[in-house]
Amino acid sequence: MNRSAPYLKLLATVLLACAATATSAARAQAPIVIKFSHVVAPDTPKGRAAERFKLLAEQMTGGRVKVEVYPNSQLYRDREELEALQLGAVQMLAPSLAKFSPLGVKEFEAFDLPYIFPSKEALYAVTEGRIGRGLLRKLESKGITGLAYWDNGFKVMSANKPLLAPGDFRGLRMRIQASRVLDAQMRALGAQPVALAFSETAPALRDGVVEGTENPPSNMFTQRMHESQKHLTVSNHGYLGYAVIVNKKFWDGLPGAVRKQLERAMLEATAYEKTIAQRTNDAALESIRRAGTTTIHTLSPQQQAEWRRAMQPVYTQMEDRIGKDIVEAIRREANR
Ligand code: LMR
């Protein structure tokens, strides 16, 4: 049967319209995917908070958003993840505050200064107040929106010899995060700092590439670092926390209602994270003790004072890099 040209043209138009409707309907149904990459184990404060955010975000958006959590450096390792976020290959991260200088935001290294926070309350006064908000705003020009701070508590030190006095660190190859403040901290103790990605740390301790490290107990235990560290000192000499960040273009491009629902999900996940951070680290330290692999030392007030004195020079060495104002503002706020 020969069909006229106008008929065929009409048929083609109708078919194209059907296809377009089907595509837009499919797009309307396809969830907005948030890839959330991080470098620690699921059973850590950050790992559990990421799962809690996933649960809340998918519930609160009624399924319009799907969160895919990739723990343990499965998707990206330390340095790679920041680049991936800026390229939009992932939408959300929660890097340690020690890892923002590659973005050119060196002020976050203030959180690495030894003994800068006398307590968790002092820390929260900074992160939940004007200073914390101001620091997150500095990320905007890098194409990143800072949503929240998550906590992983104070760090312990470990090695295969007791670390009780600053002199005990002399010559030790100590793994650190890639932070110039932590580099200065280890040099002030006479150690040789070795910056490694988190995913490389446990193997490096096992193989003797490095001899010791620092981290909160939850990271040490979940990566089984204690199996290669005969001694651990509960020094609480430094803090490890995170900024939860998203790709700004992605975030600004979300439908307003969805963004608001995700902000509420992040608020609730952050409150949850705050309630589990300390007890997760306490439980990890207890698990290390029970493993029997590692002798756990605590410092006397006299020994703590010696550690503080040894690391004090880090402040003057680093104030030009971090910014004297921000360091003074944090110290004022933290010691009010
Ligand atoms: C480290 O590299 O030691 C930590 O930043 C890992 C983490 O994300 O807690």
py3Dmol code that shows the C-alpha trace and the ligand (Angstrom):
import py3Dmol

protein = """\
ATOM      1  CA  MET A   1       0.000   0.000   0.000  1.00  0.00           C
ATOM      2  CA  ASN A   2       1.579   3.350  -1.020  1.00  0.00           C
ATOM      3  CA  ARG A   3       1.344   5.988   1.616  1.00  0.00           C
ATOM      4  CA  SER A   4       1.343   9.692   0.734  1.00  0.00           C
ATOM      5  CA  ALA A   5       4.349  11.792   1.816  1.00  0.00           C
ATOM      6  CA  PRO A   6       2.188  13.975   4.142  1.00  0.00           C
ATOM      7  CA  TYR A   7       0.912  10.827   5.888  1.00  0.00           C
ATOM      8  CA  LEU A   8       4.422   9.447   6.405  1.00  0.00           C
ATOM      9  CA  LYS A   9       5.579  12.846   7.723  1.00  0.00           C
ATOM     10  CA  LEU A  10       2.663  12.871  10.193  1.00  0.00           C
ATOM     11  CA  LEU A  11       3.453   9.284  11.249  1.00  0.00           C
ATOM     12  CA  ALA A  12       7.114  10.170  11.837  1.00  0.00           C
ATOM     13  CA  THR A  13       6.095  13.204  13.930  1.00  0.00           C
ATOM     14  CA  VAL A  14       3.747  11.120  16.070  1.00  0.00           C
ATOM     15  CA  LEU A  15       6.377   8.416  16.595  1.00  0.00           C
ATOM     16  CA  LEU A  16       9.029  10.988  17.575  1.00  0.00           C
ATOM     17  CA  ALA A  17       6.603  12.606  20.032  1.00  0.00           C
ATOM     18  CA  CYS A  18       5.917   9.210  21.621  1.00  0.00           C
ATOM     19  CA  ALA A  19       9.632   8.512  21.914  1.00  0.00           C
ATOM     20  CA  ALA A  20      10.257  11.936  23.494  1.00  0.00           C
ATOM     21  CA  THR A  21       7.437  11.396  25.991  1.00  0.00           C
ATOM     22  CA  ALA A  22       8.774   7.984  26.881  1.00  0.00           C
ATOM     23  CA  THR A  23      12.285   9.406  27.359  1.00  0.00           C
ATOM     24  CA  SER A  24      11.148  12.292  29.538  1.00  0.00           C
ATOM     25  CA  ALA A  25       8.918   9.943  31.522  1.00  0.00           C
ATOM     26  CA  ALA A  26      11.866   7.610  31.979  1.00  0.00           C
ATOM     27  CA  ARG A  27      14.055  10.568  32.983  1.00  0.00           C
ATOM     28  CA  ALA A  28      11.346  11.737  35.358  1.00  0.00           C
ATOM     29  CA  GLN A  29      11.425   8.300  36.990  1.00  0.00           C
ATOM     30  CA  ALA A  30      15.243   7.850  37.035  1.00  0.00           C
ATOM     31  CA  PRO A  31      16.573   8.755  40.513  1.00  0.00           C
ATOM     32  CA  ILE A  32      19.151  11.471  41.063  1.00  0.00           C
ATOM     33  CA  VAL A  33      22.305   9.525  41.977  1.00  0.00           C
ATOM     34  CA  ILE A  34      24.740  10.762  44.634  1.00  0.00           C
ATOM     35  CA  LYS A  35      28.018   8.831  44.629  1.00  0.00           C
ATOM     36  CA  PHE A  36      29.505   9.193  48.129  1.00  0.00           C
ATOM     37  CA  SER A  37      33.146   8.046  48.156  1.00  0.00           C
ATOM     38  CA  HIS A  38      35.296   7.742  51.270  1.00  0.00           C
ATOM     39  CA  VAL A  39      38.493   6.011  52.383  1.00  0.00           C
ATOM     40  CA  VAL A  40      37.639   4.390  55.718  1.00  0.00           C
ATOM     41  CA  ALA A  41      35.920   1.146  56.716  1.00  0.00           C
ATOM     42  CA  PRO A  42      32.108   1.032  57.016  1.00  0.00           C
ATOM     43  CA  ASP A  43      32.306   0.368  60.781  1.00  0.00           C
ATOM     44  CA  THR A  44      33.811   3.749  61.652  1.00  0.00           C
ATOM     45  CA  PRO A  45      32.067   7.010  62.631  1.00  0.00           C
ATOM     46  CA  LYS A  46      32.387   8.368  59.067  1.00  0.00           C
ATOM     47  CA  GLY A  47      31.416   5.040  57.473  1.00  0.00           C
ATOM     48  CA  ARG A  48      28.316   4.655  59.654  1.00  0.00           C
ATOM     49  CA  ALA A  49      27.309   8.294  59.183  1.00  0.00           C
ATOM     50  CA  ALA A  50      27.559   7.925  55.388  1.00  0.00           C
ATOM     51  CA  GLU A  51      25.178   4.945  55.557  1.00  0.00           C
ATOM     52  CA  ARG A  52      22.840   6.900  57.828  1.00  0.00           C
ATOM     53  CA  PHE A  53      22.827   9.814  55.348  1.00  0.00           C
ATOM     54  CA  LYS A  54      22.013   7.347  52.548  1.00  0.00           C
ATOM     55  CA  LEU A  55      19.043   5.958  54.515  1.00  0.00           C
ATOM     56  CA  LEU A  56      17.693   9.395  55.440  1.00  0.00           C
ATOM     57  CA  ALA A  57      18.266  10.981  52.005  1.00  0.00           C
ATOM     58  CA  GLU A  58      16.444   8.174  50.166  1.00  0.00           C
ATOM     59  CA  GLN A  59      13.585   8.220  52.706  1.00  0.00           C
ATOM     60  CA  MET A  60      13.175  12.010  52.834  1.00  0.00           C
ATOM     61  CA  THR A  61      13.232  12.449  49.059  1.00  0.00           C
ATOM     62  CA  GLY A  62      10.765   9.586  48.587  1.00  0.00           C
ATOM     63  CA  GLY A  63      13.259   7.763  46.416  1.00  0.00           C
ATOM     64  CA  ARG A  64      13.950  10.679  44.069  1.00  0.00           C
ATOM     65  CA  VAL A  65      17.571  10.498  45.266  1.00  0.00           C
ATOM     66  CA  LYS A  66      19.679   7.337  45.369  1.00  0.00           C
ATOM     67  CA  VAL A  67      22.909   7.465  47.406  1.00  0.00           C
ATOM     68  CA  GLU A  68      25.678   4.998  46.454  1.00  0.00           C
ATOM     69  CA  VAL A  69      28.269   4.785  49.252  1.00  0.00           C
ATOM     70  CA  TYR A  70      31.763   3.568  48.250  1.00  0.00           C
ATOM     71  CA  PRO A  71      33.848   2.979  51.433  1.00  0.00           C
ATOM     72  CA  ASN A  72      37.473   1.886  51.920  1.00  0.00           C
ATOM     73  CA  SER A  73      38.922   3.783  48.913  1.00  0.00           C
ATOM     74  CA  GLN A  74      36.933   1.396  46.637  1.00  0.00           C
ATOM     75  CA  LEU A  75      36.264   4.194  44.128  1.00  0.00           C
ATOM     76  CA  TYR A  76      38.983   6.780  44.830  1.00  0.00           C
ATOM     77  CA  ARG A  77      41.956   7.063  47.174  1.00  0.00           C
ATOM     78  CA  ASP A  78      42.906  10.196  49.117  1.00  0.00           C
ATOM     79  CA  ARG A  79      44.191  12.703  46.567  1.00  0.00           C
ATOM     80  CA  GLU A  80      42.155  11.247  43.687  1.00  0.00           C
ATOM     81  CA  GLU A  81      38.864  11.820  45.439  1.00  0.00           C
ATOM     82  CA  LEU A  82      39.148  15.606  45.575  1.00  0.00           C
ATOM     83  CA  GLU A  83      39.901  15.753  41.852  1.00  0.00           C
ATOM     84  CA  ALA A  84      37.032  13.346  41.127  1.00  0.00           C
ATOM     85  CA  LEU A  85      34.660  15.595  43.066  1.00  0.00           C
ATOM     86  CA  GLN A  86      35.722  18.713  41.209  1.00  0.00           C
ATOM     87  CA  LEU A  87      35.280  16.876  37.899  1.00  0.00           C
ATOM     88  CA  GLY A  88      31.826  15.684  38.959  1.00  0.00           C
ATOM     89  CA  ALA A  89      32.821  11.989  38.795  1.00  0.00           C
ATOM     90  CA  VAL A  90      31.538  11.718  42.367  1.00  0.00           C
ATOM     91  CA  GLN A  91      29.072  14.041  44.069  1.00  0.00           C
ATOM     92  CA  MET A  92      29.947  13.768  47.792  1.00  0.00           C
ATOM     93  CA  LEU A  93      33.027  13.198  49.977  1.00  0.00           C
ATOM     94  CA  ALA A  94      34.003  13.608  53.616  1.00  0.00           C
ATOM     95  CA  PRO A  95      37.792  14.060  53.556  1.00  0.00           C
ATOM     96  CA  SER A  96      39.871  14.623  56.682  1.00  0.00           C
ATOM     97  CA  LEU A  97      40.421  18.327  57.416  1.00  0.00           C
ATOM     98  CA  ALA A  98      44.142  17.546  56.987  1.00  0.00           C
ATOM     99  CA  LYS A  99      43.624  16.974  53.268  1.00  0.00           C
ATOM    100  CA  PHE A 100      42.305  20.259  51.910  1.00  0.00           C
ATOM    101  CA  SER A 101      45.566  22.060  51.145  1.00  0.00           C
ATOM    102  CA  PRO A 102      45.780  20.582  47.578  1.00  0.00           C
ATOM    103  CA  LEU A 103      42.674  22.724  46.944  1.00  0.00           C
ATOM    104  CA  GLY A 104      44.649  25.733  48.096  1.00  0.00           C
ATOM    105  CA  VAL A 105      42.619  26.089  51.304  1.00  0.00           C
ATOM    106  CA  LYS A 106      45.460  25.763  53.821  1.00  0.00           C
ATOM    107  CA  GLU A 107      43.421  27.186  56.719  1.00  0.00           C
ATOM    108  CA  PHE A 108      41.906  23.773  57.413  1.00  0.00           C
ATOM    109  CA  GLU A 109      45.343  22.578  58.551  1.00  0.00           C
ATOM    110  CA  ALA A 110      44.708  24.606  61.725  1.00  0.00           C
ATOM    111  CA  PHE A 111      42.703  21.573  62.876  1.00  0.00           C
ATOM    112  CA  ASP A 112      45.968  19.564  62.743  1.00  0.00           C
ATOM    113  CA  LEU A 113      47.803  21.801  65.232  1.00  0.00           C
ATOM    114  CA  PRO A 114      48.860  19.798  68.304  1.00  0.00           C
ATOM    115  CA  TYR A 115      46.656  20.289  71.374  1.00  0.00           C
ATOM    116  CA  ILE A 116      44.665  23.114  69.738  1.00  0.00           C
ATOM    117  CA  PHE A 117      41.374  21.755  71.130  1.00  0.00           C
ATOM    118  CA  PRO A 118      41.301  21.206  74.915  1.00  0.00           C
ATOM    119  CA  SER A 119      38.035  19.248  74.604  1.00  0.00           C
ATOM    120  CA  LYS A 120      35.329  18.097  72.189  1.00  0.00           C
ATOM    121  CA  GLU A 121      33.102  20.958  73.394  1.00  0.00           C
ATOM    122  CA  ALA A 122      35.827  23.400  72.364  1.00  0.00           C
ATOM    123  CA  LEU A 123      36.018  21.736  68.954  1.00  0.00           C
ATOM    124  CA  TYR A 124      32.261  21.914  68.413  1.00  0.00           C
ATOM    125  CA  ALA A 125      32.283  25.616  69.382  1.00  0.00           C
ATOM    126  CA  VAL A 126      34.596  26.138  66.389  1.00  0.00           C
ATOM    127  CA  THR A 127      33.040  23.800  63.798  1.00  0.00           C
ATOM    128  CA  GLU A 128      29.421  24.671  64.644  1.00  0.00           C
ATOM    129  CA  GLY A 129      30.039  28.420  64.880  1.00  0.00           C
ATOM    130  CA  ARG A 130      31.097  31.383  62.757  1.00  0.00           C
ATOM    131  CA  ILE A 131      34.670  30.091  62.221  1.00  0.00           C
ATOM    132  CA  GLY A 132      33.543  26.715  60.914  1.00  0.00           C
ATOM    133  CA  ARG A 133      30.999  28.262  58.561  1.00  0.00           C
ATOM    134  CA  GLY A 134      33.568  30.737  57.297  1.00  0.00           C
ATOM    135  CA  LEU A 135      36.051  27.986  56.505  1.00  0.00           C
ATOM    136  CA  LEU A 136      33.445  26.011  54.522  1.00  0.00           C
ATOM    137  CA  ARG A 137      32.641  29.145  52.516  1.00  0.00           C
ATOM    138  CA  LYS A 138      36.267  29.231  51.344  1.00  0.00           C
ATOM    139  CA  LEU A 139      35.565  26.046  49.380  1.00  0.00           C
ATOM    140  CA  GLU A 140      32.914  27.689  47.172  1.00  0.00           C
ATOM    141  CA  SER A 141      35.490  29.271  44.834  1.00  0.00           C
ATOM    142  CA  LYS A 142      36.927  25.776  44.301  1.00  0.00           C
ATOM    143  CA  GLY A 143      33.575  24.472  42.970  1.00  0.00           C
ATOM    144  CA  ILE A 144      32.795  22.771  46.292  1.00  0.00           C
ATOM    145  CA  THR A 145      29.965  23.292  48.785  1.00  0.00           C
ATOM    146  CA  GLY A 146      30.681  22.362  52.403  1.00  0.00           C
ATOM    147  CA  LEU A 147      27.651  20.845  54.115  1.00  0.00           C
ATOM    148  CA  ALA A 148      28.800  19.736  57.577  1.00  0.00           C
ATOM    149  CA  TYR A 149      31.631  18.705  59.880  1.00  0.00           C
ATOM    150  CA  TRP A 150      31.875  15.123  61.103  1.00  0.00           C
ATOM    151  CA  ASP A 151      33.996  14.104  64.080  1.00  0.00           C
ATOM    152  CA  ASN A 152      36.454  11.254  64.604  1.00  0.00           C
ATOM    153  CA  GLY A 153      37.996  12.370  67.857  1.00  0.00           C
ATOM    154  CA  PHE A 154      41.533  12.637  69.112  1.00  0.00           C
ATOM    155  CA  LYS A 155      44.474  10.664  67.724  1.00  0.00           C
ATOM    156  CA  VAL A 156      46.721   8.157  69.449  1.00  0.00           C
ATOM    157  CA  MET A 157      50.319   7.408  68.441  1.00  0.00           C
ATOM    158  CA  SER A 158      51.644   3.918  67.685  1.00  0.00           C
ATOM    159  CA  ALA A 159      54.954   2.216  66.883  1.00  0.00           C
ATOM    160  CA  ASN A 160      56.868  -0.970  67.693  1.00  0.00           C
ATOM    161  CA  LYS A 161      58.495   0.642  70.732  1.00  0.00           C
ATOM    162  CA  PRO A 162      56.968   2.520  73.659  1.00  0.00           C
ATOM    163  CA  LEU A 163      56.336   6.216  72.838  1.00  0.00           C
ATOM    164  CA  LEU A 164      56.367   7.927  76.250  1.00  0.00           C
ATOM    165  CA  ALA A 165      58.771  10.829  75.800  1.00  0.00           C
ATOM    166  CA  PRO A 166      59.435  13.014  72.737  1.00  0.00           C
ATOM    167  CA  GLY A 167      62.927  11.478  72.502  1.00  0.00           C
ATOM    168  CA  ASP A 168      61.311   8.080  71.808  1.00  0.00           C
ATOM    169  CA  PHE A 169      60.317   9.318  68.327  1.00  0.00           C
ATOM    170  CA  ARG A 170      63.867  10.111  67.249  1.00  0.00           C
ATOM    171  CA  GLY A 171      64.544   8.798  63.745  1.00  0.00           C
ATOM    172  CA  LEU A 172      61.229   6.874  63.507  1.00  0.00           C
ATOM    173  CA  ARG A 173      59.567   6.827  60.076  1.00  0.00           C
ATOM    174  CA  MET A 174      56.041   7.944  61.031  1.00  0.00           C
ATOM    175  CA  ARG A 175      53.141   7.870  58.517  1.00  0.00           C
ATOM    176  CA  ILE A 176      51.106  11.051  58.392  1.00  0.00           C
ATOM    177  CA  GLN A 177      48.290  12.467  56.287  1.00  0.00           C
ATOM    178  CA  ALA A 178      49.496  14.861  53.624  1.00  0.00           C
ATOM    179  CA  SER A 179      49.487  17.960  55.853  1.00  0.00           C
ATOM    180  CA  ARG A 180      52.423  20.322  56.332  1.00  0.00           C
ATOM    181  CA  VAL A 181      51.352  20.866  59.956  1.00  0.00           C
ATOM    182  CA  LEU A 182      51.567  17.127  60.667  1.00  0.00           C
ATOM    183  CA  ASP A 183      54.928  17.049  58.871  1.00  0.00           C
ATOM    184  CA  ALA A 184      56.159  19.826  61.203  1.00  0.00           C
ATOM    185  CA  GLN A 185      54.645  18.013  64.208  1.00  0.00           C
ATOM    186  CA  MET A 186      56.595  14.819  63.551  1.00  0.00           C
ATOM    187  CA  ARG A 187      59.832  16.712  62.852  1.00  0.00           C
ATOM    188  CA  ALA A 188      59.392  18.593  66.146  1.00  0.00           C
ATOM    189  CA  LEU A 189      59.388  15.151  67.816  1.00  0.00           C
ATOM    190  CA  GLY A 190      62.561  14.143  65.954  1.00  0.00           C
ATOM    191  CA  ALA A 191      60.698  11.656  63.739  1.00  0.00           C
ATOM    192  CA  GLN A 192      60.834  11.354  59.963  1.00  0.00           C
ATOM    193  CA  PRO A 193      57.315  12.050  58.565  1.00  0.00           C
ATOM    194  CA  VAL A 194      56.163   9.936  55.596  1.00  0.00           C
ATOM    195  CA  ALA A 195      52.937  11.134  53.908  1.00  0.00           C
ATOM    196  CA  LEU A 196      50.978   8.154  52.538  1.00  0.00           C
ATOM    197  CA  ALA A 197      47.418   7.630  51.343  1.00  0.00           C
ATOM    198  CA  PHE A 198      45.231   6.096  54.041  1.00  0.00           C
ATOM    199  CA  SER A 199      44.722   2.964  51.926  1.00  0.00           C
ATOM    200  CA  GLU A 200      48.508   2.406  51.829  1.00  0.00           C
ATOM    201  CA  THR A 201      49.095   2.856  55.558  1.00  0.00           C
ATOM    202  CA  ALA A 202      48.351  -0.600  56.968  1.00  0.00           C
ATOM    203  CA  PRO A 203      50.402  -2.392  54.261  1.00  0.00           C
ATOM    204  CA  ALA A 204      53.271   0.080  54.819  1.00  0.00           C
ATOM    205  CA  LEU A 205      53.230  -0.696  58.560  1.00  0.00           C
ATOM    206  CA  ARG A 206      53.129  -4.435  57.854  1.00  0.00           C
ATOM    207  CA  ASP A 207      56.055  -4.224  55.413  1.00  0.00           C
ATOM    208  CA  GLY A 208      58.111  -1.898  57.618  1.00  0.00           C
ATOM    209  CA  VAL A 209      58.048   0.915  55.052  1.00  0.00           C
ATOM    210  CA  VAL A 210      56.963   3.048  57.989  1.00  0.00           C
ATOM    211  CA  GLU A 211      57.510   2.257  61.676  1.00  0.00           C
ATOM    212  CA  GLY A 212      54.617   4.068  63.316  1.00  0.00           C
ATOM    213  CA  THR A 213      51.639   6.317  62.769  1.00  0.00           C
ATOM    214  CA  GLU A 214      48.897   8.394  64.384  1.00  0.00           C
ATOM    215  CA  ASN A 215      45.125   8.038  63.996  1.00  0.00           C
ATOM    216  CA  PRO A 216      41.992   7.667  66.138  1.00  0.00           C
ATOM    217  CA  PRO A 217      41.557   4.073  67.405  1.00  0.00           C
ATOM    218  CA  SER A 218      38.586   3.416  65.086  1.00  0.00           C
ATOM    219  CA  ASN A 219      40.813   3.828  62.018  1.00  0.00           C
ATOM    220  CA  MET A 220      43.660   1.814  63.523  1.00  0.00           C
ATOM    221  CA  PHE A 221      41.440  -1.111  64.508  1.00  0.00           C
ATOM    222  CA  THR A 222      39.302  -1.316  61.356  1.00  0.00           C
ATOM    223  CA  GLN A 223      42.422  -1.307  59.164  1.00  0.00           C
ATOM    224  CA  ARG A 224      44.101  -3.839  61.538  1.00  0.00           C
ATOM    225  CA  MET A 225      47.074  -1.516  62.031  1.00  0.00           C
ATOM    226  CA  HIS A 226      47.327  -2.765  65.649  1.00  0.00           C
ATOM    227  CA  GLU A 227      48.515  -6.132  64.317  1.00  0.00           C
ATOM    228  CA  SER A 228      51.721  -4.405  63.166  1.00  0.00           C
ATOM    229  CA  GLN A 229      52.093  -2.036  66.131  1.00  0.00           C
ATOM    230  CA  LYS A 230      53.329  -3.426  69.443  1.00  0.00           C
ATOM    231  CA  HIS A 231      52.817  -0.162  71.334  1.00  0.00           C
ATOM    232  CA  LEU A 232      50.118   2.521  71.350  1.00  0.00           C
ATOM    233  CA  THR A 233      50.071   5.727  73.391  1.00  0.00           C
ATOM    234  CA  VAL A 234      46.752   7.377  74.241  1.00  0.00           C
ATOM    235  CA  SER A 235      48.171  10.874  73.758  1.00  0.00           C
ATOM    236  CA  ASN A 236      45.147  12.758  72.373  1.00  0.00           C
ATOM    237  CA  HIS A 237      47.768  15.135  70.977  1.00  0.00           C
ATOM    238  CA  GLY A 238      45.829  16.035  67.865  1.00  0.00           C
ATOM    239  CA  TYR A 239      42.354  16.012  66.361  1.00  0.00           C
ATOM    240  CA  LEU A 240      40.951  14.220  63.292  1.00  0.00           C
ATOM    241  CA  GLY A 241      37.700  15.452  61.783  1.00  0.00           C
ATOM    242  CA  TYR A 242      36.029  15.765  58.418  1.00  0.00           C
ATOM    243  CA  ALA A 243      34.196  18.229  56.188  1.00  0.00           C
ATOM    244  CA  VAL A 244      31.290  16.713  54.251  1.00  0.00           C
ATOM    245  CA  ILE A 245      31.453  18.316  50.813  1.00  0.00           C
ATOM    246  CA  VAL A 246      29.581  18.165  47.504  1.00  0.00           C
ATOM    247  CA  ASN A 247      30.247  19.237  43.943  1.00  0.00           C
ATOM    248  CA  LYS A 248      28.820  22.787  43.868  1.00  0.00           C
ATOM    249  CA  LYS A 249      27.436  22.618  40.318  1.00  0.00           C
ATOM    250  CA  PHE A 250      25.608  19.376  41.126  1.00  0.00           C
ATOM    251  CA  TRP A 251      24.274  20.777  44.413  1.00  0.00           C
ATOM    252  CA  ASP A 252      23.100  24.076  42.963  1.00  0.00           C
ATOM    253  CA  GLY A 253      21.486  22.208  40.065  1.00  0.00           C
ATOM    254  CA  LEU A 254      19.222  20.112  42.293  1.00  0.00           C
ATOM    255  CA  PRO A 255      15.485  20.909  42.439  1.00  0.00           C
ATOM    256  CA  GLY A 256      15.019  23.273  45.432  1.00  0.00           C
ATOM    257  CA  ALA A 257      12.716  20.900  47.295  1.00  0.00           C
ATOM    258  CA  VAL A 258      15.169  18.016  46.891  1.00  0.00           C
ATOM    259  CA  ARG A 259      18.089  20.142  48.117  1.00  0.00           C
ATOM    260  CA  LYS A 260      16.093  21.082  51.227  1.00  0.00           C
ATOM    261  CA  GLN A 261      15.289  17.437  51.926  1.00  0.00           C
ATOM    262  CA  LEU A 262      18.964  16.523  51.550  1.00  0.00           C
ATOM    263  CA  GLU A 263      19.993  19.355  53.882  1.00  0.00           C
ATOM    264  CA  ARG A 264      17.621  17.918  56.514  1.00  0.00           C
ATOM    265  CA  ALA A 265      19.009  14.422  55.942  1.00  0.00           C
ATOM    266  CA  MET A 266      22.558  15.774  56.384  1.00  0.00           C
ATOM    267  CA  LEU A 267      21.554  17.607  59.571  1.00  0.00           C
ATOM    268  CA  GLU A 268      20.144  14.401  61.082  1.00  0.00           C
ATOM    269  CA  ALA A 269      23.077  12.250  59.885  1.00  0.00           C
ATOM    270  CA  THR A 270      25.503  14.771  61.429  1.00  0.00           C
ATOM    271  CA  ALA A 271      23.658  14.699  64.763  1.00  0.00           C
ATOM    272  CA  TYR A 272      23.802  10.887  64.650  1.00  0.00           C
ATOM    273  CA  GLU A 273      27.522  10.919  63.840  1.00  0.00           C
ATOM    274  CA  LYS A 274      28.191  13.161  66.824  1.00  0.00           C
ATOM    275  CA  THR A 275      26.514  10.660  69.154  1.00  0.00           C
ATOM    276  CA  ILE A 276      28.528   7.659  67.921  1.00  0.00           C
ATOM    277  CA  ALA A 277      32.006   9.141  67.324  1.00  0.00           C
ATOM    278  CA  GLN A 278      33.427   8.878  70.841  1.00  0.00           C
ATOM    279  CA  ARG A 279      31.879   5.545  71.744  1.00  0.00           C
ATOM    280  CA  THR A 280      33.011   3.983  68.447  1.00  0.00           C
ATOM    281  CA  ASN A 281      36.586   5.051  69.184  1.00  0.00           C
ATOM    282  CA  ASP A 282      36.347   3.894  72.807  1.00  0.00           C
ATOM    283  CA  ALA A 283      35.097   0.501  71.594  1.00  0.00           C
ATOM    284  CA  ALA A 284      37.911   0.286  69.023  1.00  0.00           C
ATOM    285  CA  LEU A 285      40.538   0.989  71.680  1.00  0.00           C
ATOM    286  CA  GLU A 286      39.017  -1.739  73.853  1.00  0.00           C
ATOM    287  CA  SER A 287      39.087  -4.141  70.876  1.00  0.00           C
ATOM    288  CA  ILE A 288      42.774  -3.383  70.343  1.00  0.00           C
ATOM    289  CA  ARG A 289      43.407  -4.028  74.050  1.00  0.00           C
ATOM    290  CA  ARG A 290      41.520  -7.338  73.882  1.00  0.00           C
ATOM    291  CA  ALA A 291      43.395  -8.380  70.709  1.00  0.00           C
ATOM    292  CA  GLY A 292      46.505  -8.623  72.898  1.00  0.00           C
ATOM    293  CA  THR A 293      48.757  -7.491  70.042  1.00  0.00           C
ATOM    294  CA  THR A 294      49.506  -4.043  71.399  1.00  0.00           C
ATOM    295  CA  THR A 295      50.539  -2.606  74.769  1.00  0.00           C
ATOM    296  CA  ILE A 296      48.451   0.485  75.484  1.00  0.00           C
ATOM    297  CA  HIS A 297      50.183   3.293  77.378  1.00  0.00           C
ATOM    298  CA  THR A 298      48.689   6.481  78.810  1.00  0.00           C
ATOM    299  CA  LEU A 299      50.771   9.579  79.539  1.00  0.00           C
ATOM    300  CA  SER A 300      51.197  11.084  82.993  1.00  0.00           C
ATOM    301  CA  PRO A 301      50.497  14.834  83.270  1.00  0.00           C
ATOM    302  CA  GLN A 302      54.272  15.360  83.356  1.00  0.00           C
ATOM    303  CA  GLN A 303      54.736  13.354  80.149  1.00  0.00           C
ATOM    304  CA  GLN A 304      51.831  15.197  78.469  1.00  0.00           C
ATOM    305  CA  ALA A 305      53.530  18.504  79.356  1.00  0.00           C
ATOM    306  CA  GLU A 306      56.768  17.289  77.742  1.00  0.00           C
ATOM    307  CA  TRP A 307      54.910  16.365  74.519  1.00  0.00           C
ATOM    308  CA  ARG A 308      53.207  19.769  74.444  1.00  0.00           C
ATOM    309  CA  ARG A 309      56.513  21.570  74.965  1.00  0.00           C
ATOM    310  CA  ALA A 310      58.209  19.559  72.192  1.00  0.00           C
ATOM    311  CA  MET A 311      55.440  20.351  69.689  1.00  0.00           C
ATOM    312  CA  GLN A 312      54.912  24.021  70.611  1.00  0.00           C
ATOM    313  CA  PRO A 313      57.313  25.292  67.863  1.00  0.00           C
ATOM    314  CA  VAL A 314      54.847  23.982  65.238  1.00  0.00           C
ATOM    315  CA  TYR A 315      52.603  27.004  65.933  1.00  0.00           C
ATOM    316  CA  THR A 316      55.200  29.633  64.969  1.00  0.00           C
ATOM    317  CA  GLN A 317      56.508  27.498  62.103  1.00  0.00           C
ATOM    318  CA  MET A 318      53.032  27.155  60.589  1.00  0.00           C
ATOM    319  CA  GLU A 319      51.251  30.423  61.395  1.00  0.00           C
ATOM    320  CA  ASP A 320      52.289  32.086  58.104  1.00  0.00           C
ATOM    321  CA  ARG A 321      51.076  29.063  56.142  1.00  0.00           C
ATOM    322  CA  ILE A 322      47.723  28.696  57.907  1.00  0.00           C
ATOM    323  CA  GLY A 323      47.120  32.346  58.750  1.00  0.00           C
ATOM    324  CA  LYS A 324      47.822  33.874  62.176  1.00  0.00           C
ATOM    325  CA  ASP A 325      44.266  35.279  62.383  1.00  0.00           C
ATOM    326  CA  ILE A 326      42.542  31.949  61.911  1.00  0.00           C
ATOM    327  CA  VAL A 327      44.816  30.229  64.441  1.00  0.00           C
ATOM    328  CA  GLU A 328      44.209  32.979  67.003  1.00  0.00           C
ATOM    329  CA  ALA A 329      40.448  32.974  66.323  1.00  0.00           C
ATOM    330  CA  ILE A 330      40.278  29.207  66.831  1.00  0.00           C
ATOM    331  CA  ARG A 331      42.360  29.351  70.020  1.00  0.00           C
ATOM    332  CA  ARG A 332      40.152  32.152  71.403  1.00  0.00           C
ATOM    333  CA  GLU A 333      36.949  30.300  70.562  1.00  0.00           C
ATOM    334  CA  ALA A 334      38.297  26.944  71.762  1.00  0.00           C
ATOM    335  CA  ASN A 335      39.433  28.333  75.099  1.00  0.00           C
ATOM    336  CA  ARG A 336      36.502  30.613  75.965  1.00  0.00           C
TER     337      ARG A 336
END
"""
ligand_1 = """\
9
LMR
C 43.950 9.273 57.357
O 44.321 9.423 56.168
O 44.619 8.793 58.270
C 42.520 9.695 57.657
O 42.269 10.944 57.061
C 41.538 8.695 57.103
C 40.110 9.140 57.405
O 39.411 9.559 56.445
O 39.741 9.076 58.583
"""
view = py3Dmol.view(width=600, height=400)
view.addModel(protein, "pdb")
view.setStyle({"model": 0}, {"cartoon": {"style": "trace"}})
view.addModel(ligand_1, "xyz")
view.setStyle({"model": 1}, {"stick": {}})
view.zoomTo()
view.show()
